[in-house]
Amino acid sequence: KDREKKPKLSGSMATVAAVTPPAKRRRTDGGKEIAIIEGLPDHVSEICLSLVCSPSLLAAVCTRWRRLVYSPEFPPFPSLYALFVDSNSDPARVNPAIRFMCFDPVSSKWDPLPPPPPDPPLHRILYRHPSYISFNFPIQCVSAAGKLVLIAASNREFSPAMSHPLIFDPVSSTWTSGPPLESPRRWCATGACGGVVYVASGLGSQFSPIVARSIEKLDLTDHDRSNWQKLREMRDSRFSREAIDAVGWRRKLLMVNVKGGAIKEGAIYDVVSDDWEAMPEEMAAGWRGPVAAMEEETLYSVDERNGTVRIYNEEEREWREVTVVEGGEQMLKGAQQVTAFAGKLCVVNVDGSIVVVDVMAEPAKIWTVENPEGLEPVSVHVLPRMSRPDII
């Protein structure tokens, strides 16, 4: 039975309701109009329900509220997007297929994304090779301006697989081809800051000191997106050794030259002044695993060796450990990639698990998201929910 109560409007909410035009759409049942909330115009109901922080709670009330959650009138809620490979393939013989999936937190269901454009052919992207059974080749994705961008990988000839990025818009559920990179590359630094995608250093088909020191940007907030823009080159080529994340933080990009427990050198690129500076040793010392910035403001790291979570204090120039629930560190050992959004960290582990850490809780709560059967995650991202016309 539907439990619906007429909310009271006051103050600013009443003002918004007064100036908002009536909704053009009204659900019907056998020719009879059905209001979203009985006794209220639909446009006022939509405003009221959009203020509820949990779409899952709304969707559980009744069918028409569930339809509203997926409708264009309701603000798109955050969902988890993942790049997967087929884990059932034989790593010694077959390069696994690449798949993009979206986890809908309302339905708790993984849905496939529409197929990307045929160019470049994703089936030629190299993830495993018979000669490197214990090594996975990187496939680099970033999220920026509410979009997912596939930007760099290697092909079977050990050359750059991407001459141009592929860009997915969740709201329209469509892929587009971005402008070609001036210098296609692999094993590079990729990241985003303020809706702008950056690609730095890396390798082309062969090592080139020009490519290894170069950096380009693509502004996804610019609807023309005509081309990539070259920026001030890096001071050296030491960032061309691995595929690394460039973490957007307070109008800067942070990157270190190697992964794992090795001694690291860090660099900071100021996106406003187009200049480079050295990373403080204290900041680089905490890079013991993947790092992400919550809302591009607060840095979190996950230690891939012991599973501890740390937060960076800029004033003190130190990393402080975040207390997690008992046994949580064990679940985070082997962290390979992390993204941060709305007080939560989403972590991909070396064992193929996806772990969520609620760092706003004390102690931090931890749980796992079940993978689609037969698929192994490479990276995860948080973006607006994908359009679901089947529900509307």
Contacts in CASP RR format, 6 or more apart in sequence:
PFRMAT RR
TARGET T0000
AUTHOR 0000-0000-0000
METHOD contacts of the structure
MODEL  1
KDREKKPKLSGSMATVAAVTPPAKRRRTDGGKEIAIIEGLPDHVSEICLS
LVCSPSLLAAVCTRWRRLVYSPEFPPFPSLYALFVDSNSDPARVNPAIRF
MCFDPVSSKWDPLPPPPPDPPLHRILYRHPSYISFNFPIQCVSAAGKLVL
IAASNREFSPAMSHPLIFDPVSSTWTSGPPLESPRRWCATGACGGVVYVA
SGLGSQFSPIVARSIEKLDLTDHDRSNWQKLREMRDSRFSREAIDAVGWR
RKLLMVNVKGGAIKEGAIYDVVSDDWEAMPEEMAAGWRGPVAAMEEETLY
SVDERNGTVRIYNEEEREWREVTVVEGGEQMLKGAQQVTAFAGKLCVVNV
DGSIVVVDVMAEPAKIWTVENPEGLEPVSVHVLPRMSRPDII
2 61 0 8 1.000
2 62 0 8 1.000
3 61 0 8 1.000
4 37 0 8 1.000
4 38 0 8 1.000
4 61 0 8 1.000
4 62 0 8 1.000
6 37 0 8 1.000
6 38 0 8 1.000
6 39 0 8 1.000
6 40 0 8 1.000
7 37 0 8 1.000
7 40 0 8 1.000
7 48 0 8 1.000
9 17 0 8 1.000
9 44 0 8 1.000
9 48 0 8 1.000
13 47 0 8 1.000
13 48 0 8 1.000
16 47 0 8 1.000
17 41 0 8 1.000
17 43 0 8 1.000
17 44 0 8 1.000
17 47 0 8 1.000
20 43 0 8 1.000
20 44 0 8 1.000
20 47 0 8 1.000
21 43 0 8 1.000
22 41 0 8 1.000
22 42 0 8 1.000
22 43 0 8 1.000
23 41 0 8 1.000
23 42 0 8 1.000
23 43 0 8 1.000
23 46 0 8 1.000
23 73 0 8 1.000
25 42 0 8 1.000
25 71 0 8 1.000
25 73 0 8 1.000
26 33 0 8 1.000
26 34 0 8 1.000
26 35 0 8 1.000
26 42 0 8 1.000
27 33 0 8 1.000
27 34 0 8 1.000
27 36 0 8 1.000
27 64 0 8 1.000
27 67 0 8 1.000
28 34 0 8 1.000
34 64 0 8 1.000
35 41 0 8 1.000
35 42 0 8 1.000
35 45 0 8 1.000
36 42 0 8 1.000
36 45 0 8 1.000
36 46 0 8 1.000
36 49 0 8 1.000
36 64 0 8 1.000
36 65 0 8 1.000
36 68 0 8 1.000
37 44 0 8 1.000
37 45 0 8 1.000
37 48 0 8 1.000
37 49 0 8 1.000
40 48 0 8 1.000
46 68 0 8 1.000
46 73 0 8 1.000
46 74 0 8 1.000
49 58 0 8 1.000
49 65 0 8 1.000
49 68 0 8 1.000
49 74 0 8 1.000
50 74 0 8 1.000
50 75 0 8 1.000
52 58 0 8 1.000
55 69 0 8 1.000
55 74 0 8 1.000
55 77 0 8 1.000
55 105 0 8 1.000
55 106 0 8 1.000
56 105 0 8 1.000
56 106 0 8 1.000
58 65 0 8 1.000
58 66 0 8 1.000
58 68 0 8 1.000
58 69 0 8 1.000
59 65 0 8 1.000
59 66 0 8 1.000
59 69 0 8 1.000
59 106 0 8 1.000
59 107 0 8 1.000
60 66 0 8 1.000
66 106 0 8 1.000
66 391 0 8 1.000
67 391 0 8 1.000
67 392 0 8 1.000
68 74 0 8 1.000
69 77 0 8 1.000
69 106 0 8 1.000
70 385 0 8 1.000
70 387 0 8 1.000
70 388 0 8 1.000
70 391 0 8 1.000
70 392 0 8 1.000
71 392 0 8 1.000
76 170 0 8 1.000
76 171 0 8 1.000
76 384 0 8 1.000
76 385 0 8 1.000
77 105 0 8 1.000
77 106 0 8 1.000
77 384 0 8 1.000
77 385 0 8 1.000
78 105 0 8 1.000
78 341 0 8 1.000
78 342 0 8 1.000
78 382 0 8 1.000
78 383 0 8 1.000
78 384 0 8 1.000
78 385 0 8 1.000
79 102 0 8 1.000
79 103 0 8 1.000
79 104 0 8 1.000
79 105 0 8 1.000
79 170 0 8 1.000
79 382 0 8 1.000
79 383 0 8 1.000
79 384 0 8 1.000
79 385 0 8 1.000
79 386 0 8 1.000
80 102 0 8 1.000
80 103 0 8 1.000
80 105 0 8 1.000
80 346 0 8 1.000
80 354 0 8 1.000
80 369 0 8 1.000
80 380 0 8 1.000
80 381 0 8 1.000
80 382 0 8 1.000
81 100 0 8 1.000
81 101 0 8 1.000
81 102 0 8 1.000
81 103 0 8 1.000
81 113 0 8 1.000
81 143 0 8 1.000
81 148 0 8 1.000
81 170 0 8 1.000
81 380 0 8 1.000
81 381 0 8 1.000
81 382 0 8 1.000
81 383 0 8 1.000
82 100 0 8 1.000
82 101 0 8 1.000
82 102 0 8 1.000
82 103 0 8 1.000
82 354 0 8 1.000
82 377 0 8 1.000
82 378 0 8 1.000
82 379 0 8 1.000
82 380 0 8 1.000
82 381 0 8 1.000
83 98 0 8 1.000
83 99 0 8 1.000
83 100 0 8 1.000
83 139 0 8 1.000
83 141 0 8 1.000
83 150 0 8 1.000
83 377 0 8 1.000
83 378 0 8 1.000
83 379 0 8 1.000
83 380 0 8 1.000
84 98 0 8 1.000
84 99 0 8 1.000
84 100 0 8 1.000
84 101 0 8 1.000
84 371 0 8 1.000
84 372 0 8 1.000
84 375 0 8 1.000
84 376 0 8 1.000
84 377 0 8 1.000
84 378 0 8 1.000
85 96 0 8 1.000
85 97 0 8 1.000
85 98 0 8 1.000
85 99 0 8 1.000
85 127 0 8 1.000
85 375 0 8 1.000
85 376 0 8 1.000
85 378 0 8 1.000
86 96 0 8 1.000
86 97 0 8 1.000
86 99 0 8 1.000
86 374 0 8 1.000
86 375 0 8 1.000
86 376 0 8 1.000
87 96 0 8 1.000
87 352 0 8 1.000
87 374 0 8 1.000
87 375 0 8 1.000
87 376 0 8 1.000
88 374 0 8 1.000
89 95 0 8 1.000
89 96 0 8 1.000
89 97 0 8 1.000
89 128 0 8 1.000
91 128 0 8 1.000
91 130 0 8 1.000
91 133 0 8 1.000
92 130 0 8 1.000
92 133 0 8 1.000
93 130 0 8 1.000
95 123 0 8 1.000
95 125 0 8 1.000
95 126 0 8 1.000
95 127 0 8 1.000
95 128 0 8 1.000
95 129 0 8 1.000
95 156 0 8 1.000
96 127 0 8 1.000
96 128 0 8 1.000
96 376 0 8 1.000
97 123 0 8 1.000
98 122 0 8 1.000
98 123 0 8 1.000
98 125 0 8 1.000
98 127 0 8 1.000
98 139 0 8 1.000
99 112 0 8 1.000
99 375 0 8 1.000
100 112 0 8 1.000
100 113 0 8 1.000
100 116 0 8 1.000
100 148 0 8 1.000
100 168 0 8 1.000
101 110 0 8 1.000
101 111 0 8 1.000
101 112 0 8 1.000
101 113 0 8 1.000
101 372 0 8 1.000
101 375 0 8 1.000
102 110 0 8 1.000
102 111 0 8 1.000
102 112 0 8 1.000
102 113 0 8 1.000
102 170 0 8 1.000
102 385 0 8 1.000
102 386 0 8 1.000
103 109 0 8 1.000
103 110 0 8 1.000
103 369 0 8 1.000
104 110 0 8 1.000
104 111 0 8 1.000
104 385 0 8 1.000
104 386 0 8 1.000
104 388 0 8 1.000
106 385 0 8 1.000
110 371 0 8 1.000
110 372 0 8 1.000
111 386 0 8 1.000
111 388 0 8 1.000
113 168 0 8 1.000
113 173 0 8 1.000
113 175 0 8 1.000
113 386 0 8 1.000
114 173 0 8 1.000
114 174 0 8 1.000
114 175 0 8 1.000
115 175 0 8 1.000
116 122 0 8 1.000
116 150 0 8 1.000
116 166 0 8 1.000
116 168 0 8 1.000
116 175 0 8 1.000
117 166 0 8 1.000
117 175 0 8 1.000
117 176 0 8 1.000
117 177 0 8 1.000
119 177 0 8 1.000
120 161 0 8 1.000
120 162 0 8 1.000
120 163 0 8 1.000
120 164 0 8 1.000
120 166 0 8 1.000
124 155 0 8 1.000
124 156 0 8 1.000
124 161 0 8 1.000
125 139 0 8 1.000
125 153 0 8 1.000
125 154 0 8 1.000
125 155 0 8 1.000
125 161 0 8 1.000
126 137 0 8 1.000
126 153 0 8 1.000
126 154 0 8 1.000
126 155 0 8 1.000
126 156 0 8 1.000
126 158 0 8 1.000
126 161 0 8 1.000
127 136 0 8 1.000
127 137 0 8 1.000
127 139 0 8 1.000
127 378 0 8 1.000
128 135 0 8 1.000
128 136 0 8 1.000
128 137 0 8 1.000
129 135 0 8 1.000
129 137 0 8 1.000
129 156 0 8 1.000
137 153 0 8 1.000
137 154 0 8 1.000
138 152 0 8 1.000
138 153 0 8 1.000
138 154 0 8 1.000
138 186 0 8 1.000
138 187 0 8 1.000
138 242 0 8 1.000
138 243 0 8 1.000
139 150 0 8 1.000
139 152 0 8 1.000
139 153 0 8 1.000
139 378 0 8 1.000
139 379 0 8 1.000
140 150 0 8 1.000
140 151 0 8 1.000
140 152 0 8 1.000
140 153 0 8 1.000
140 188 0 8 1.000
140 190 0 8 1.000
140 243 0 8 1.000
140 379 0 8 1.000
141 148 0 8 1.000
141 149 0 8 1.000
141 150 0 8 1.000
141 151 0 8 1.000
141 378 0 8 1.000
141 379 0 8 1.000
141 381 0 8 1.000
142 149 0 8 1.000
142 151 0 8 1.000
142 190 0 8 1.000
142 191 0 8 1.000
142 192 0 8 1.000
142 197 0 8 1.000
142 381 0 8 1.000
143 149 0 8 1.000
143 192 0 8 1.000
143 339 0 8 1.000
143 381 0 8 1.000
143 382 0 8 1.000
143 383 0 8 1.000
144 191 0 8 1.000
144 192 0 8 1.000
144 194 0 8 1.000
144 195 0 8 1.000
144 196 0 8 1.000
144 197 0 8 1.000
144 220 0 8 1.000
145 192 0 8 1.000
145 194 0 8 1.000
145 195 0 8 1.000
145 220 0 8 1.000
145 221 0 8 1.000
146 169 0 8 1.000
146 170 0 8 1.000
146 220 0 8 1.000
146 383 0 8 1.000
146 384 0 8 1.000
147 167 0 8 1.000
147 168 0 8 1.000
147 169 0 8 1.000
147 170 0 8 1.000
147 220 0 8 1.000
147 383 0 8 1.000
148 167 0 8 1.000
148 168 0 8 1.000
148 170 0 8 1.000
148 381 0 8 1.000
148 383 0 8 1.000
149 165 0 8 1.000
149 166 0 8 1.000
149 167 0 8 1.000
149 168 0 8 1.000
149 192 0 8 1.000
149 197 0 8 1.000
149 220 0 8 1.000
150 162 0 8 1.000
150 165 0 8 1.000
150 166 0 8 1.000
150 167 0 8 1.000
150 168 0 8 1.000
151 162 0 8 1.000
151 165 0 8 1.000
151 190 0 8 1.000
151 197 0 8 1.000
151 199 0 8 1.000
152 160 0 8 1.000
152 161 0 8 1.000
152 162 0 8 1.000
152 185 0 8 1.000
152 186 0 8 1.000
152 187 0 8 1.000
152 188 0 8 1.000
152 190 0 8 1.000
152 199 0 8 1.000
152 243 0 8 1.000
153 160 0 8 1.000
153 161 0 8 1.000
153 162 0 8 1.000
153 186 0 8 1.000
154 160 0 8 1.000
154 161 0 8 1.000
154 186 0 8 1.000
154 187 0 8 1.000
155 161 0 8 1.000
157 205 0 8 1.000
158 205 0 8 1.000
159 186 0 8 1.000
159 204 0 8 1.000
159 205 0 8 1.000
160 184 0 8 1.000
160 185 0 8 1.000
160 186 0 8 1.000
160 203 0 8 1.000
160 204 0 8 1.000
160 205 0 8 1.000
161 186 0 8 1.000
162 181 0 8 1.000
162 184 0 8 1.000
163 180 0 8 1.000
163 181 0 8 1.000
163 184 0 8 1.000
164 177 0 8 1.000
164 178 0 8 1.000
164 179 0 8 1.000
164 180 0 8 1.000
164 181 0 8 1.000
165 177 0 8 1.000
165 178 0 8 1.000
165 181 0 8 1.000
165 197 0 8 1.000
165 218 0 8 1.000
166 175 0 8 1.000
166 176 0 8 1.000
166 177 0 8 1.000
166 178 0 8 1.000
167 175 0 8 1.000
167 176 0 8 1.000
167 177 0 8 1.000
167 178 0 8 1.000
167 220 0 8 1.000
168 174 0 8 1.000
168 175 0 8 1.000
169 175 0 8 1.000
169 176 0 8 1.000
170 383 0 8 1.000
170 384 0 8 1.000
170 385 0 8 1.000
170 386 0 8 1.000
170 387 0 8 1.000
171 384 0 8 1.000
171 387 0 8 1.000
172 387 0 8 1.000
173 386 0 8 1.000
173 387 0 8 1.000
178 218 0 8 1.000
178 225 0 8 1.000
179 218 0 8 1.000
179 225 0 8 1.000
179 226 0 8 1.000
179 227 0 8 1.000
179 228 0 8 1.000
180 228 0 8 1.000
181 199 0 8 1.000
181 216 0 8 1.000
181 228 0 8 1.000
182 216 0 8 1.000
182 228 0 8 1.000
182 230 0 8 1.000
183 204 0 8 1.000
183 208 0 8 1.000
183 210 0 8 1.000
183 211 0 8 1.000
183 214 0 8 1.000
183 216 0 8 1.000
184 204 0 8 1.000
185 199 0 8 1.000
185 201 0 8 1.000
185 202 0 8 1.000
185 203 0 8 1.000
185 204 0 8 1.000
185 211 0 8 1.000
186 202 0 8 1.000
186 203 0 8 1.000
186 204 0 8 1.000
186 243 0 8 1.000
187 202 0 8 1.000
187 203 0 8 1.000
187 240 0 8 1.000
187 241 0 8 1.000
187 242 0 8 1.000
187 243 0 8 1.000
188 199 0 8 1.000
188 200 0 8 1.000
188 201 0 8 1.000
188 202 0 8 1.000
188 203 0 8 1.000
188 239 0 8 1.000
188 240 0 8 1.000
188 243 0 8 1.000
188 244 0 8 1.000
189 198 0 8 1.000
189 199 0 8 1.000
189 200 0 8 1.000
189 201 0 8 1.000
189 202 0 8 1.000
189 239 0 8 1.000
189 244 0 8 1.000
189 245 0 8 1.000
189 246 0 8 1.000
189 255 0 8 1.000
190 197 0 8 1.000
190 198 0 8 1.000
190 199 0 8 1.000
190 200 0 8 1.000
190 243 0 8 1.000
190 245 0 8 1.000
190 246 0 8 1.000
191 197 0 8 1.000
191 198 0 8 1.000
191 199 0 8 1.000
191 245 0 8 1.000
191 246 0 8 1.000
191 247 0 8 1.000
191 248 0 8 1.000
191 253 0 8 1.000
192 198 0 8 1.000
192 248 0 8 1.000
193 248 0 8 1.000
193 249 0 8 1.000
193 251 0 8 1.000
193 252 0 8 1.000
193 253 0 8 1.000
193 271 0 8 1.000
193 296 0 8 1.000
194 221 0 8 1.000
194 248 0 8 1.000
194 251 0 8 1.000
194 271 0 8 1.000
194 296 0 8 1.000
195 219 0 8 1.000
195 220 0 8 1.000
195 221 0 8 1.000
196 217 0 8 1.000
196 218 0 8 1.000
196 219 0 8 1.000
196 220 0 8 1.000
196 221 0 8 1.000
196 271 0 8 1.000
197 217 0 8 1.000
197 218 0 8 1.000
197 219 0 8 1.000
197 220 0 8 1.000
198 215 0 8 1.000
198 216 0 8 1.000
198 217 0 8 1.000
198 231 0 8 1.000
198 246 0 8 1.000
198 253 0 8 1.000
198 269 0 8 1.000
198 271 0 8 1.000
199 215 0 8 1.000
199 216 0 8 1.000
199 217 0 8 1.000
199 228 0 8 1.000
200 214 0 8 1.000
200 215 0 8 1.000
200 216 0 8 1.000
200 234 0 8 1.000
200 239 0 8 1.000
200 246 0 8 1.000
200 253 0 8 1.000
200 255 0 8 1.000
200 269 0 8 1.000
201 211 0 8 1.000
201 212 0 8 1.000
201 213 0 8 1.000
201 214 0 8 1.000
201 215 0 8 1.000
201 234 0 8 1.000
201 237 0 8 1.000
201 239 0 8 1.000
201 240 0 8 1.000
202 211 0 8 1.000
202 212 0 8 1.000
202 239 0 8 1.000
202 240 0 8 1.000
203 211 0 8 1.000
203 212 0 8 1.000
203 240 0 8 1.000
204 211 0 8 1.000
207 240 0 8 1.000
209 237 0 8 1.000
211 240 0 8 1.000
212 234 0 8 1.000
212 237 0 8 1.000
212 239 0 8 1.000
212 240 0 8 1.000
213 233 0 8 1.000
213 234 0 8 1.000
213 235 0 8 1.000
213 236 0 8 1.000
213 237 0 8 1.000
214 230 0 8 1.000
214 233 0 8 1.000
214 234 0 8 1.000
215 230 0 8 1.000
215 231 0 8 1.000
215 232 0 8 1.000
215 233 0 8 1.000
215 234 0 8 1.000
215 269 0 8 1.000
216 228 0 8 1.000
216 229 0 8 1.000
216 230 0 8 1.000
216 231 0 8 1.000
217 228 0 8 1.000
217 229 0 8 1.000
217 231 0 8 1.000
217 271 0 8 1.000
218 225 0 8 1.000
218 228 0 8 1.000
218 229 0 8 1.000
219 225 0 8 1.000
219 229 0 8 1.000
231 269 0 8 1.000
231 274 0 8 1.000
232 274 0 8 1.000
232 275 0 8 1.000
232 276 0 8 1.000
234 267 0 8 1.000
234 276 0 8 1.000
235 267 0 8 1.000
235 276 0 8 1.000
238 257 0 8 1.000
238 265 0 8 1.000
239 255 0 8 1.000
239 257 0 8 1.000
239 267 0 8 1.000
241 257 0 8 1.000
241 258 0 8 1.000
242 257 0 8 1.000
242 258 0 8 1.000
242 259 0 8 1.000
244 255 0 8 1.000
244 256 0 8 1.000
244 257 0 8 1.000
244 258 0 8 1.000
244 259 0 8 1.000
245 255 0 8 1.000
245 290 0 8 1.000
245 291 0 8 1.000
245 337 0 8 1.000
246 253 0 8 1.000
246 254 0 8 1.000
246 255 0 8 1.000
246 269 0 8 1.000
247 253 0 8 1.000
247 254 0 8 1.000
247 255 0 8 1.000
247 291 0 8 1.000
247 292 0 8 1.000
247 293 0 8 1.000
247 299 0 8 1.000
248 254 0 8 1.000
248 293 0 8 1.000
248 296 0 8 1.000
249 293 0 8 1.000
249 296 0 8 1.000
249 297 0 8 1.000
249 299 0 8 1.000
250 296 0 8 1.000
250 297 0 8 1.000
251 270 0 8 1.000
251 271 0 8 1.000
251 272 0 8 1.000
252 268 0 8 1.000
252 269 0 8 1.000
252 270 0 8 1.000
252 271 0 8 1.000
253 268 0 8 1.000
253 269 0 8 1.000
253 271 0 8 1.000
254 266 0 8 1.000
254 267 0 8 1.000
254 268 0 8 1.000
254 279 0 8 1.000
254 283 0 8 1.000
254 291 0 8 1.000
254 299 0 8 1.000
255 266 0 8 1.000
255 267 0 8 1.000
255 268 0 8 1.000
255 269 0 8 1.000
256 264 0 8 1.000
256 265 0 8 1.000
256 266 0 8 1.000
256 267 0 8 1.000
256 279 0 8 1.000
256 284 0 8 1.000
256 287 0 8 1.000
257 264 0 8 1.000
257 265 0 8 1.000
257 266 0 8 1.000
257 267 0 8 1.000
258 264 0 8 1.000
259 289 0 8 1.000
260 288 0 8 1.000
260 289 0 8 1.000
260 304 0 8 1.000
261 288 0 8 1.000
261 289 0 8 1.000
261 304 0 8 1.000
261 305 0 8 1.000
264 284 0 8 1.000
264 287 0 8 1.000
265 279 0 8 1.000
265 284 0 8 1.000
266 278 0 8 1.000
266 279 0 8 1.000
266 284 0 8 1.000
266 287 0 8 1.000
267 276 0 8 1.000
267 277 0 8 1.000
267 278 0 8 1.000
267 279 0 8 1.000
268 276 0 8 1.000
268 277 0 8 1.000
268 278 0 8 1.000
268 279 0 8 1.000
269 275 0 8 1.000
269 276 0 8 1.000
270 276 0 8 1.000
270 277 0 8 1.000
280 317 0 8 1.000
282 317 0 8 1.000
282 318 0 8 1.000
282 319 0 8 1.000
283 312 0 8 1.000
283 317 0 8 1.000
285 319 0 8 1.000
286 301 0 8 1.000
286 310 0 8 1.000
286 312 0 8 1.000
286 319 0 8 1.000
287 301 0 8 1.000
288 301 0 8 1.000
288 303 0 8 1.000
288 304 0 8 1.000
288 305 0 8 1.000
289 301 0 8 1.000
289 302 0 8 1.000
289 303 0 8 1.000
289 304 0 8 1.000
289 335 0 8 1.000
290 301 0 8 1.000
290 302 0 8 1.000
290 304 0 8 1.000
290 335 0 8 1.000
290 336 0 8 1.000
290 337 0 8 1.000
290 338 0 8 1.000
290 347 0 8 1.000
291 299 0 8 1.000
291 300 0 8 1.000
291 301 0 8 1.000
291 302 0 8 1.000
291 338 0 8 1.000
292 299 0 8 1.000
292 300 0 8 1.000
292 338 0 8 1.000
292 339 0 8 1.000
292 340 0 8 1.000
292 345 0 8 1.000
293 299 0 8 1.000
293 300 0 8 1.000
293 340 0 8 1.000
294 300 0 8 1.000
294 340 0 8 1.000
294 341 0 8 1.000
294 343 0 8 1.000
294 359 0 8 1.000
295 340 0 8 1.000
295 341 0 8 1.000
298 311 0 8 1.000
298 312 0 8 1.000
298 340 0 8 1.000
299 311 0 8 1.000
299 312 0 8 1.000
300 309 0 8 1.000
300 310 0 8 1.000
300 311 0 8 1.000
300 312 0 8 1.000
300 322 0 8 1.000
300 338 0 8 1.000
300 340 0 8 1.000
300 345 0 8 1.000
300 359 0 8 1.000
301 309 0 8 1.000
301 310 0 8 1.000
301 312 0 8 1.000
301 319 0 8 1.000
302 308 0 8 1.000
302 309 0 8 1.000
302 310 0 8 1.000
302 332 0 8 1.000
302 335 0 8 1.000
302 338 0 8 1.000
302 345 0 8 1.000
302 347 0 8 1.000
302 357 0 8 1.000
303 309 0 8 1.000
303 310 0 8 1.000
303 332 0 8 1.000
303 335 0 8 1.000
304 333 0 8 1.000
304 334 0 8 1.000
304 335 0 8 1.000
304 336 0 8 1.000
304 350 0 8 1.000
305 333 0 8 1.000
305 334 0 8 1.000
306 329 0 8 1.000
306 333 0 8 1.000
307 328 0 8 1.000
307 329 0 8 1.000
307 330 0 8 1.000
307 331 0 8 1.000
307 332 0 8 1.000
307 333 0 8 1.000
307 334 0 8 1.000
307 335 0 8 1.000
308 321 0 8 1.000
308 322 0 8 1.000
308 329 0 8 1.000
308 332 0 8 1.000
309 321 0 8 1.000
309 322 0 8 1.000
309 324 0 8 1.000
309 332 0 8 1.000
309 345 0 8 1.000
309 357 0 8 1.000
309 359 0 8 1.000
309 364 0 8 1.000
310 319 0 8 1.000
310 320 0 8 1.000
310 321 0 8 1.000
310 322 0 8 1.000
311 319 0 8 1.000
311 320 0 8 1.000
311 322 0 8 1.000
311 359 0 8 1.000
312 318 0 8 1.000
312 319 0 8 1.000
312 320 0 8 1.000
313 319 0 8 1.000
313 320 0 8 1.000
322 359 0 8 1.000
322 364 0 8 1.000
323 362 0 8 1.000
323 363 0 8 1.000
323 364 0 8 1.000
324 332 0 8 1.000
324 357 0 8 1.000
324 363 0 8 1.000
324 364 0 8 1.000
324 365 0 8 1.000
324 366 0 8 1.000
325 363 0 8 1.000
325 364 0 8 1.000
325 365 0 8 1.000
325 366 0 8 1.000
327 366 0 8 1.000
328 366 0 8 1.000
331 349 0 8 1.000
331 353 0 8 1.000
331 355 0 8 1.000
331 366 0 8 1.000
331 368 0 8 1.000
332 347 0 8 1.000
332 349 0 8 1.000
332 355 0 8 1.000
332 357 0 8 1.000
332 366 0 8 1.000
333 349 0 8 1.000
334 349 0 8 1.000
334 350 0 8 1.000
334 351 0 8 1.000
335 347 0 8 1.000
335 348 0 8 1.000
335 349 0 8 1.000
335 350 0 8 1.000
336 348 0 8 1.000
336 349 0 8 1.000
336 350 0 8 1.000
337 347 0 8 1.000
337 348 0 8 1.000
337 378 0 8 1.000
337 379 0 8 1.000
337 380 0 8 1.000
338 345 0 8 1.000
338 346 0 8 1.000
338 347 0 8 1.000
338 348 0 8 1.000
339 345 0 8 1.000
339 346 0 8 1.000
339 379 0 8 1.000
339 380 0 8 1.000
339 381 0 8 1.000
339 382 0 8 1.000
340 346 0 8 1.000
341 382 0 8 1.000
342 382 0 8 1.000
343 358 0 8 1.000
343 359 0 8 1.000
343 360 0 8 1.000
344 356 0 8 1.000
344 357 0 8 1.000
344 358 0 8 1.000
344 359 0 8 1.000
344 360 0 8 1.000
345 356 0 8 1.000
345 357 0 8 1.000
345 359 0 8 1.000
346 354 0 8 1.000
346 355 0 8 1.000
346 356 0 8 1.000
346 357 0 8 1.000
346 369 0 8 1.000
346 380 0 8 1.000
346 382 0 8 1.000
347 354 0 8 1.000
347 355 0 8 1.000
347 356 0 8 1.000
347 357 0 8 1.000
347 380 0 8 1.000
348 354 0 8 1.000
348 377 0 8 1.000
348 378 0 8 1.000
348 379 0 8 1.000
348 380 0 8 1.000
349 355 0 8 1.000
352 371 0 8 1.000
352 376 0 8 1.000
352 377 0 8 1.000
353 368 0 8 1.000
353 371 0 8 1.000
354 368 0 8 1.000
354 369 0 8 1.000
354 371 0 8 1.000
354 377 0 8 1.000
354 380 0 8 1.000
355 366 0 8 1.000
355 367 0 8 1.000
355 368 0 8 1.000
355 369 0 8 1.000
356 366 0 8 1.000
356 367 0 8 1.000
356 368 0 8 1.000
356 369 0 8 1.000
357 364 0 8 1.000
357 365 0 8 1.000
357 366 0 8 1.000
358 364 0 8 1.000
358 365 0 8 1.000
358 366 0 8 1.000
371 377 0 8 1.000
END
